[in-house]
């Protein structure tokens, strides 16, 4: 009898271990939210270097490769974009956010006009990149340039026209701010663009994304390849990502708790069932 009880105990222990392991696996896989871009806390010595797109300080930041695909648009050849991914790194000091976007591009489409006296070449467009934030970071607007109810604040750099800061309330509604609050620096090296955006974390002006240290911030990206005639709505875009500035562990804590509770509950059910079966046999 004792031997049978010991065998039952071993079986329960093995079953319980397997169940808990099965419960832990989804917890490990899904514990951290997808589409998250870590933001490095920059040291005082790094802050001065981060405006340089190829500074060694950027090697200390985590790189997230963001997939890009053609944006839904009514412009001609909108689905024929050429850039399918971009690398993103982010860092912040106590006052400022730094964001580097880099992507492969076989041609440097920058100053498409040789001088102020020359007419622009036909079908010549500059390479470009944009970073999109909700104007109100507590919201997550529609990915396609927001809406009248939930506008977006866009940071835009173009190799032919430098940078602008825009406000949009849907496709085709972009309006430039009178004065930009962002600074940009760009380098083209070995077939890649490296573009750094930076701005103070908080701003007093309305309709500009104000970034607090107690709240996650949605962000998305767009890239244009000028030599492929990409401009305006013909662009490669990402889904929404998140800068995890909010407090607490990465990933929703309730998800971890639910999987753990489920695993324990299943183990208890197995144990009770096995004991009842044994008693019935006895």
N, C-alpha and C positions, 0 to 999 in steps of 0.2 A: 504494500500500500504506500509506504514511504517512497519507494522507488518510483511508483507511478506519479506521486505528487511532485517529486523532484524533476521528473521528465516533463511534467506539465509546466512547472515553473520555468524550466529552460526554454520550452517552446514559447511561453508567454514573453520571456525576455527577448528572444530573437525576433518574435513578431512585433513587439513594441519598438525595438530598435529600428527595424525596417520601416515601420510606419512613421516614426519620428524623422528618419532620414528622408523619406518621401515628402514629408511636410516641410522639411527644411530646405529642400532643393528649390521649390518655387520662391521661397523666401529670399534665398541667395540671388536668384536670377532677377527677381522683380522688386527687390527691396529698395533699390535706388531708381528714381524716375528716369525714363529714357529722355533723350534730347536735352541733356544737361551739360553746360560748359563751365568747368571750374574757373574761378577767378583768383589768381595768385595775389597774395598780399605782398606788395613790393616793398623792399627795404629802401632806406633813404638813398643808398648809393645806386640802386636800380632805377629809381624814379627819374633821375636825370638822363638815363640812357634809353628809356623805353620809347621816346619819340623817334628814335632811329629805327627804321624798319628791319635792319639786319643786325641790331646790337646783340652781343652774346647774352645779355640779360633775358632775352626772350626764350633762350634755351631752358630756363628754369620754370617756365609756365607749361601747363598741360596743354597738349594739342588735341583738338577734336576735329576730325574730318567730317565735314557736313556735306551730304549728298545734295546735288542740285538737279533740277529738271525744268523743262520749258514751262514758263508761266502761261496759264490760260489767257488768251488774248485774241482780239479780233484783227490785230495788225497782220499784214502779209507775212507769211513764213514764220509765224510766231513759234511754231513747234520745232524750228530748225536752229537750235542753239548748240553751242559747241563745248561749253564748260560743264563738266558733270560733278565736280566736287571742289571744295575749298577748305583750307585749313584755318582754324580759328584758335587764337590764344587771347587771353584776357588777364588784366592785372589792374589793381587799384592801389592808390595811396590813401591817406586820410581825406584828401580833398578831390582826387581826380581819378577818372576811369580811363584806362588805356586798352585799346582793342586792335589786334592785328589780324588782317585777312590776307591770305596768300593763295595763289592758284597758278596752275601751269597755263602758259599762253605762248605759242610759238612766235608771235609777232608783237612788237611793242608799238601799239597804236596810241601815240601820245599827241605830240604837236602836229595835228593834221594840216595846219596851215604854216608854211615855212616862215612867213613874216606878215606883218600887218598890211602889207601892200599886195599880197597875193590872194586871189580868190580861193576858197576851199576847194579841194579836189572833189569831183563827183563821187558820190557814194563813199565818202571817207568819214569815219566815225572813230571817236576815241574809245579805248578800253575804259571800263568803269566798274565800280562796286558801290553797293548801298547797304546800310545797316538800318533796320526798321525796328522801332520801339513803339509800344502804345504811348500816346500822349499822356494818358493816365495809366500808370504802370499797374494799377490794381485791376485793370481790365485786360482781356486778350481779344483784340479786334479780329475781324476777318483778315486772313492772310493777304488778300489782294488789296492792299493799300487802305484798309480800314473801311469806315462808313461814317455818315454824318453823326450817328449816335456814339461812335467809338473811333476817334481819329487816331492817326499814327504820326509819329515824329521820325523823319527819315534823315539819316546822315549820308550824304552822297558825294562821292569823289569820281572825277572823270579826267582821263589823261589829257584831254584837250582843253578842259575848262576848269580845272582845279576842283574846288569843293563848294558844296552848298548845303544848307540845312533847310528841310522842307516840312510842310504840314500837308497831310492828305486826308480826305474824307471819302475815299473810294477811288477806283480807277479813273484817270484823266482829270483829277482834281488837285494835283500838287500845286502848292503855293510856296514860294521861297520866303523865308524870314528876311526882314530888312537887314538884319545883321546876324551872321552866324555865330554860334557859341562854340563851335568845334574847331579843332585844328587837325590838319592831315599832313602826313609825309609819306611819300611813295618812292620805291626803288624797284627797278627792273633788273634782274640778275639771273643769268643762266636759264633763260626761258621761263622765269616766274616773276609775277608781280607780288610785291610785299607792300601793303598799305596799312598805315597806322592811323587810327582815329583816336582823338583824346578830347575830353571835356570834363569840366567840373561835375562832380557827382550830383550835386543839387543846384537847381537854378530857380530863380524867382519868377521868371517870365511864364505866362500862361501857355498852355499847349506844348510845352517842352517836357520830355520825360525826366522826371526828378527821381534820382536813384537813391534810395535809402538803404541802410544796412540791416533793416529788420524785415525785408520783404523781397521775395523772389521777383525777378524782372524778366518778362518775355522779350525775346529778340529773334529776328530772322534776317536773312541775307539774300542779296541778288548780285549777279555778275553779268557784265556785258563784254563780248569780244568784238571790238570795233571792226576788225578785218573781215568778220563774218556778217557785216552789216547789221549787227545787233544794236538796237537803240530803243528808247522808250519802252513799249510793252513787249518787245522781243528781247527777252532776257531769261537767264537761268536763275531759279529761285529755290530757296529752302522752305521747309516747314518751320513752325515756331520752335525755338529752343528756349532754354531758361538759364539765366545767371542765378545761381543759388545763394542769394544774399540772405534769405530768410533764416530764422533760428532753428535749432533742433537738428537731429540726425538727418542724413540724406535719405530721401524716400519717405513715403507716408508711413508713420509709425503704426497706424491701425492695420496695415497690410501684414506686417510682421506678426503682430499680436493675433490676428485672425488665423494665420497659418499654424502658429504654435498651439492655439486653443484647439484647432481642428485635429492636429496630431495627437494631443493628449486625450481628446475625447474618443478618437478612434481606438487608441490603445486601451482605454478603460472598457470600451464596449467589447473588445476582443477578450480581455481578461474575464469579465463577468460572464460572457458566453461560455468560455472554456470551463470555468468553475461549475457553471450550471450543468453542462454536459457531463462532467465527471461525476457530479452528485447523482445525476440521473442514472448513469451506468452503475453506480454503487448501490 
